[in-house]
Amino acid sequence: MNYDSITNDHEYEAALKKLSPIFDADPESTEGKEAGHLVNLISEYEKTHYPLSEIEVKNHTSNNSI
C-alpha cells in the first residue's frame, strides 16, 4: 500500500485493515514507519469525512481529564 492520501471509503477500509497488525510495531522499524504513515493518512481522511462536532470534542476532552 503506497498512498499519498486516502481518497475513498474503500481505501480507508484497506488502510485500517493494513494498520491493525502493525500498529504496535517498533516506530523505527519498516512496519512501524508504515504504521505511522497510515495513522496520518487515516487521521486526515477522518477529519474530512467523519468530523467530530464541537460538542463531541468538548465532551471527549472533559471525559478524559484527570
N, C-alpha and C positions, 0 to 999 in steps of 0.2 A: 504494500500500500504506500504509494508515494503521492500524497496530496499536498497542494499548496493551500487548499481550502476545501471545506465540505460544502457542496452546493445543493444537496437534496437529502431527503429522508433516507433513501437507500444507502447513500454514502455515510450518513450519520450512524445508521444502524451497524454498518460494516465496521466503522471506526470504534464504536462501543464494543463490538464483539472482539475485535483485534486487541483492544486495550485490556480487556478483562484478565487474560492470563499473564500479562506482562506488567500490570500495574505496580506491583511491589518489587520490580527488578531494581538492581543497583543503578542509581542515577548516572553513574559513569560508564555503565556497560552499553553495548549497542541497543539491547532491548530497553534499557532504562531511558536512553536518549529518545528512542522511538515512542516510548510511553509519554514522555514529557511533551513531545511534538503532538501526539494525539490528544492529550489533555488540552493543550492550547487550541487546537482546531475544534474540538468538541465544545469547549467553552465559548469560543467565538460564534459557532453555529447556534448554540443555545441562547446566547444573548440576543440574537436576531430573530430566531424562530420560536423561542419559548421564553420570552422575557417575564421576569417577575414584576408584579406591580409594586409600587412604593410601599403599600401596606404589607405585602408579603415580606419584603426586605426588612422593614422595621420589626415585624413580628419575629422573623427568624433571628435577627440580631438580638432582640431583647430576650428571647428564649434561651439563647446561648451565652448570655452574660453570667459571669460568676460574681 
